[in-house]
Amino acid sequence: MKKAFRIAAGFAPALALGVVLSQPTVASAEDEPCAAQQVRVDRAEDALARVTAVFERQKDKVDNAKAALERAETKVKQAKAKAALQKARERKADAAKEKKAQQMRLAKATERLEACLAG
């Protein structure tokens, strides 16, 4: 019984905080007709910035893996360097796909915002 009370007491402030934080968001969305679309565009731009940063880091990792392969002297080190290079290239390809997908999401969100502003 005490454990259930402690758990419920722990959720009450979080629940109240969630209600308090969500009310201004709803009020601002009702004040402006296209506020929801603008929020989506802003989020998509932020996500694109994060994905672009990940892609750049993956490019750097591929470059570093290429350099490590060139520096490898023994066959064992060369094999490890080739494996690391292959893994880095796969991750870079995944990051490139995610970047392209996020660019498409941003374009779609921008299109919706422009349609809302025009209408």
CNS distance restraints for C-alpha pairs under 8 A (distance, minus, plus):
assign (resid   1 and name CA) (resid   5 and name CA) 6.34 0.50 0.50
assign (resid   2 and name CA) (resid   6 and name CA) 6.23 0.50 0.50
assign (resid   3 and name CA) (resid   7 and name CA) 6.25 0.50 0.50
assign (resid   4 and name CA) (resid   8 and name CA) 6.15 0.50 0.50
assign (resid   5 and name CA) (resid   9 and name CA) 5.96 0.50 0.50
assign (resid   6 and name CA) (resid  10 and name CA) 6.11 0.50 0.50
assign (resid   7 and name CA) (resid  11 and name CA) 6.49 0.50 0.50
assign (resid   8 and name CA) (resid  12 and name CA) 6.33 0.50 0.50
assign (resid   9 and name CA) (resid  13 and name CA) 7.53 0.50 0.50
assign (resid  10 and name CA) (resid  14 and name CA) 7.34 0.50 0.50
assign (resid  11 and name CA) (resid  15 and name CA) 5.98 0.50 0.50
assign (resid  12 and name CA) (resid  16 and name CA) 6.13 0.50 0.50
assign (resid  13 and name CA) (resid  17 and name CA) 5.96 0.50 0.50
assign (resid  14 and name CA) (resid  18 and name CA) 6.08 0.50 0.50
assign (resid  15 and name CA) (resid  19 and name CA) 6.33 0.50 0.50
assign (resid  16 and name CA) (resid  20 and name CA) 6.21 0.50 0.50
assign (resid  17 and name CA) (resid  21 and name CA) 6.05 0.50 0.50
assign (resid  18 and name CA) (resid  22 and name CA) 6.02 0.50 0.50
assign (resid  19 and name CA) (resid  23 and name CA) 6.35 0.50 0.50
assign (resid  20 and name CA) (resid  24 and name CA) 7.64 0.50 0.50
assign (resid  21 and name CA) (resid  25 and name CA) 7.32 0.50 0.50
assign (resid  22 and name CA) (resid  26 and name CA) 6.52 0.50 0.50
assign (resid  23 and name CA) (resid  27 and name CA) 6.27 0.50 0.50
assign (resid  24 and name CA) (resid  28 and name CA) 6.11 0.50 0.50
assign (resid  25 and name CA) (resid  29 and name CA) 6.24 0.50 0.50
assign (resid  26 and name CA) (resid  30 and name CA) 6.32 0.50 0.50
assign (resid  27 and name CA) (resid  31 and name CA) 6.30 0.50 0.50
assign (resid  28 and name CA) (resid  32 and name CA) 6.63 0.50 0.50
assign (resid  28 and name CA) (resid  35 and name CA) 7.26 0.50 0.50
assign (resid  29 and name CA) (resid  33 and name CA) 6.97 0.50 0.50
assign (resid  29 and name CA) (resid  34 and name CA) 7.59 0.50 0.50
assign (resid  29 and name CA) (resid  35 and name CA) 5.13 0.50 0.50
assign (resid  29 and name CA) (resid  36 and name CA) 5.92 0.50 0.50
assign (resid  30 and name CA) (resid  35 and name CA) 7.80 0.50 0.50
assign (resid  31 and name CA) (resid  35 and name CA) 7.97 0.50 0.50
assign (resid  33 and name CA) (resid 116 and name CA) 7.93 0.50 0.50
assign (resid  34 and name CA) (resid  38 and name CA) 6.33 0.50 0.50
assign (resid  34 and name CA) (resid 113 and name CA) 6.77 0.50 0.50
assign (resid  34 and name CA) (resid 116 and name CA) 6.01 0.50 0.50
assign (resid  34 and name CA) (resid 117 and name CA) 6.74 0.50 0.50
assign (resid  35 and name CA) (resid  39 and name CA) 6.16 0.50 0.50
assign (resid  36 and name CA) (resid  40 and name CA) 6.33 0.50 0.50
assign (resid  37 and name CA) (resid  41 and name CA) 6.25 0.50 0.50
assign (resid  37 and name CA) (resid 109 and name CA) 6.80 0.50 0.50
assign (resid  37 and name CA) (resid 110 and name CA) 7.90 0.50 0.50
assign (resid  37 and name CA) (resid 112 and name CA) 6.68 0.50 0.50
assign (resid  37 and name CA) (resid 113 and name CA) 5.16 0.50 0.50
assign (resid  37 and name CA) (resid 116 and name CA) 7.81 0.50 0.50
assign (resid  38 and name CA) (resid  42 and name CA) 6.15 0.50 0.50
assign (resid  38 and name CA) (resid 113 and name CA) 6.34 0.50 0.50
assign (resid  39 and name CA) (resid  43 and name CA) 6.15 0.50 0.50
assign (resid  40 and name CA) (resid  44 and name CA) 6.05 0.50 0.50
assign (resid  40 and name CA) (resid 109 and name CA) 6.32 0.50 0.50
assign (resid  41 and name CA) (resid  45 and name CA) 6.13 0.50 0.50
assign (resid  41 and name CA) (resid 106 and name CA) 6.29 0.50 0.50
assign (resid  41 and name CA) (resid 109 and name CA) 5.37 0.50 0.50
assign (resid  41 and name CA) (resid 110 and name CA) 5.94 0.50 0.50
assign (resid  41 and name CA) (resid 113 and name CA) 7.60 0.50 0.50
assign (resid  42 and name CA) (resid  46 and name CA) 6.26 0.50 0.50
assign (resid  43 and name CA) (resid  47 and name CA) 6.09 0.50 0.50
assign (resid  44 and name CA) (resid  48 and name CA) 6.04 0.50 0.50
assign (resid  44 and name CA) (resid 102 and name CA) 7.12 0.50 0.50
assign (resid  44 and name CA) (resid 105 and name CA) 6.78 0.50 0.50
assign (resid  44 and name CA) (resid 106 and name CA) 5.18 0.50 0.50
assign (resid  44 and name CA) (resid 109 and name CA) 7.50 0.50 0.50
assign (resid  45 and name CA) (resid  49 and name CA) 6.26 0.50 0.50
assign (resid  45 and name CA) (resid 106 and name CA) 6.52 0.50 0.50
assign (resid  46 and name CA) (resid  50 and name CA) 6.40 0.50 0.50
assign (resid  47 and name CA) (resid  51 and name CA) 6.12 0.50 0.50
assign (resid  47 and name CA) (resid 102 and name CA) 7.24 0.50 0.50
assign (resid  48 and name CA) (resid  52 and name CA) 5.93 0.50 0.50
assign (resid  48 and name CA) (resid  99 and name CA) 6.75 0.50 0.50
assign (resid  48 and name CA) (resid 102 and name CA) 5.79 0.50 0.50
assign (resid  48 and name CA) (resid 103 and name CA) 6.66 0.50 0.50
assign (resid  48 and name CA) (resid 106 and name CA) 7.76 0.50 0.50
assign (resid  49 and name CA) (resid  53 and name CA) 6.24 0.50 0.50
assign (resid  50 and name CA) (resid  54 and name CA) 6.37 0.50 0.50
assign (resid  51 and name CA) (resid  55 and name CA) 6.16 0.50 0.50
assign (resid  51 and name CA) (resid  95 and name CA) 7.18 0.50 0.50
assign (resid  51 and name CA) (resid  98 and name CA) 7.05 0.50 0.50
assign (resid  51 and name CA) (resid  99 and name CA) 5.65 0.50 0.50
assign (resid  51 and name CA) (resid 102 and name CA) 7.71 0.50 0.50
assign (resid  52 and name CA) (resid  56 and name CA) 6.19 0.50 0.50
assign (resid  52 and name CA) (resid  99 and name CA) 6.32 0.50 0.50
assign (resid  53 and name CA) (resid  57 and name CA) 6.28 0.50 0.50
assign (resid  54 and name CA) (resid  58 and name CA) 6.22 0.50 0.50
assign (resid  54 and name CA) (resid  95 and name CA) 6.80 0.50 0.50
assign (resid  55 and name CA) (resid  59 and name CA) 6.23 0.50 0.50
assign (resid  55 and name CA) (resid  92 and name CA) 6.37 0.50 0.50
assign (resid  55 and name CA) (resid  95 and name CA) 5.22 0.50 0.50
assign (resid  55 and name CA) (resid  96 and name CA) 6.34 0.50 0.50
assign (resid  55 and name CA) (resid  99 and name CA) 7.37 0.50 0.50
assign (resid  56 and name CA) (resid  60 and name CA) 6.32 0.50 0.50
assign (resid  57 and name CA) (resid  61 and name CA) 6.25 0.50 0.50
assign (resid  58 and name CA) (resid  62 and name CA) 6.27 0.50 0.50
assign (resid  58 and name CA) (resid  88 and name CA) 6.76 0.50 0.50
assign (resid  58 and name CA) (resid  89 and name CA) 7.94 0.50 0.50
assign (resid  58 and name CA) (resid  91 and name CA) 6.71 0.50 0.50
assign (resid  58 and name CA) (resid  92 and name CA) 5.05 0.50 0.50
assign (resid  58 and name CA) (resid  95 and name CA) 7.42 0.50 0.50
assign (resid  59 and name CA) (resid  63 and name CA) 6.33 0.50 0.50
assign (resid  59 and name CA) (resid  92 and name CA) 6.29 0.50 0.50
assign (resid  60 and name CA) (resid  64 and name CA) 6.13 0.50 0.50
assign (resid  61 and name CA) (resid  65 and name CA) 6.03 0.50 0.50
assign (resid  61 and name CA) (resid  88 and name CA) 6.23 0.50 0.50
assign (resid  62 and name CA) (resid  66 and name CA) 6.17 0.50 0.50
assign (resid  62 and name CA) (resid  85 and name CA) 6.15 0.50 0.50
assign (resid  62 and name CA) (resid  88 and name CA) 5.29 0.50 0.50
assign (resid  62 and name CA) (resid  89 and name CA) 6.08 0.50 0.50
assign (resid  62 and name CA) (resid  92 and name CA) 7.57 0.50 0.50
assign (resid  63 and name CA) (resid  67 and name CA) 6.30 0.50 0.50
assign (resid  64 and name CA) (resid  68 and name CA) 6.14 0.50 0.50
assign (resid  65 and name CA) (resid  69 and name CA) 6.15 0.50 0.50
assign (resid  65 and name CA) (resid  81 and name CA) 6.53 0.50 0.50
assign (resid  65 and name CA) (resid  82 and name CA) 7.91 0.50 0.50
assign (resid  65 and name CA) (resid  84 and name CA) 6.37 0.50 0.50
assign (resid  65 and name CA) (resid  85 and name CA) 4.99 0.50 0.50
assign (resid  65 and name CA) (resid  88 and name CA) 7.33 0.50 0.50
assign (resid  66 and name CA) (resid  70 and name CA) 6.36 0.50 0.50
assign (resid  66 and name CA) (resid  81 and name CA) 7.87 0.50 0.50
assign (resid  66 and name CA) (resid  85 and name CA) 6.42 0.50 0.50
assign (resid  67 and name CA) (resid  71 and name CA) 6.26 0.50 0.50
assign (resid  68 and name CA) (resid  72 and name CA) 6.10 0.50 0.50
assign (resid  68 and name CA) (resid  81 and name CA) 6.20 0.50 0.50
assign (resid  69 and name CA) (resid  77 and name CA) 7.93 0.50 0.50
assign (resid  69 and name CA) (resid  78 and name CA) 5.89 0.50 0.50
assign (resid  69 and name CA) (resid  81 and name CA) 4.98 0.50 0.50
assign (resid  69 and name CA) (resid  82 and name CA) 6.44 0.50 0.50
assign (resid  69 and name CA) (resid  85 and name CA) 7.79 0.50 0.50
assign (resid  72 and name CA) (resid  77 and name CA) 5.40 0.50 0.50
assign (resid  72 and name CA) (resid  78 and name CA) 5.21 0.50 0.50
assign (resid  72 and name CA) (resid  81 and name CA) 7.22 0.50 0.50
assign (resid  73 and name CA) (resid  77 and name CA) 6.60 0.50 0.50
assign (resid  73 and name CA) (resid  78 and name CA) 6.90 0.50 0.50
assign (resid  74 and name CA) (resid  78 and name CA) 6.13 0.50 0.50
assign (resid  75 and name CA) (resid  79 and name CA) 6.05 0.50 0.50
assign (resid  76 and name CA) (resid  80 and name CA) 6.32 0.50 0.50
assign (resid  77 and name CA) (resid  81 and name CA) 6.00 0.50 0.50
assign (resid  78 and name CA) (resid  82 and name CA) 6.03 0.50 0.50
assign (resid  79 and name CA) (resid  83 and name CA) 6.22 0.50 0.50
assign (resid  80 and name CA) (resid  84 and name CA) 6.16 0.50 0.50
assign (resid  81 and name CA) (resid  85 and name CA) 6.03 0.50 0.50
assign (resid  82 and name CA) (resid  86 and name CA) 6.11 0.50 0.50
assign (resid  83 and name CA) (resid  87 and name CA) 6.20 0.50 0.50
assign (resid  84 and name CA) (resid  88 and name CA) 6.07 0.50 0.50
assign (resid  85 and name CA) (resid  89 and name CA) 6.10 0.50 0.50
assign (resid  86 and name CA) (resid  90 and name CA) 6.24 0.50 0.50
assign (resid  87 and name CA) (resid  91 and name CA) 6.27 0.50 0.50
assign (resid  88 and name CA) (resid  92 and name CA) 6.07 0.50 0.50
assign (resid  89 and name CA) (resid  93 and name CA) 6.13 0.50 0.50
assign (resid  90 and name CA) (resid  94 and name CA) 6.24 0.50 0.50
assign (resid  91 and name CA) (resid  95 and name CA) 6.11 0.50 0.50
assign (resid  92 and name CA) (resid  96 and name CA) 6.08 0.50 0.50
assign (resid  93 and name CA) (resid  97 and name CA) 6.25 0.50 0.50
assign (resid  94 and name CA) (resid  98 and name CA) 6.24 0.50 0.50
assign (resid  95 and name CA) (resid  99 and name CA) 6.03 0.50 0.50
assign (resid  96 and name CA) (resid 100 and name CA) 6.18 0.50 0.50
assign (resid  97 and name CA) (resid 101 and name CA) 6.16 0.50 0.50
assign (resid  98 and name CA) (resid 102 and name CA) 6.08 0.50 0.50
assign (resid  99 and name CA) (resid 103 and name CA) 6.17 0.50 0.50
assign (resid 100 and name CA) (resid 104 and name CA) 6.33 0.50 0.50
assign (resid 101 and name CA) (resid 105 and name CA) 6.29 0.50 0.50
assign (resid 102 and name CA) (resid 106 and name CA) 6.12 0.50 0.50
assign (resid 103 and name CA) (resid 107 and name CA) 6.17 0.50 0.50
assign (resid 104 and name CA) (resid 108 and name CA) 6.17 0.50 0.50
assign (resid 105 and name CA) (resid 109 and name CA) 6.11 0.50 0.50
assign (resid 106 and name CA) (resid 110 and name CA) 6.03 0.50 0.50
assign (resid 107 and name CA) (resid 111 and name CA) 6.08 0.50 0.50
assign (resid 108 and name CA) (resid 112 and name CA) 6.24 0.50 0.50
assign (resid 109 and name CA) (resid 113 and name CA) 6.23 0.50 0.50
assign (resid 110 and name CA) (resid 114 and name CA) 6.16 0.50 0.50
assign (resid 111 and name CA) (resid 115 and name CA) 6.17 0.50 0.50
assign (resid 112 and name CA) (resid 116 and name CA) 6.15 0.50 0.50
assign (resid 113 and name CA) (resid 117 and name CA) 6.16 0.50 0.50
assign (resid 114 and name CA) (resid 118 and name CA) 6.02 0.50 0.50
assign (resid 115 and name CA) (resid 119 and name CA) 6.00 0.50 0.50
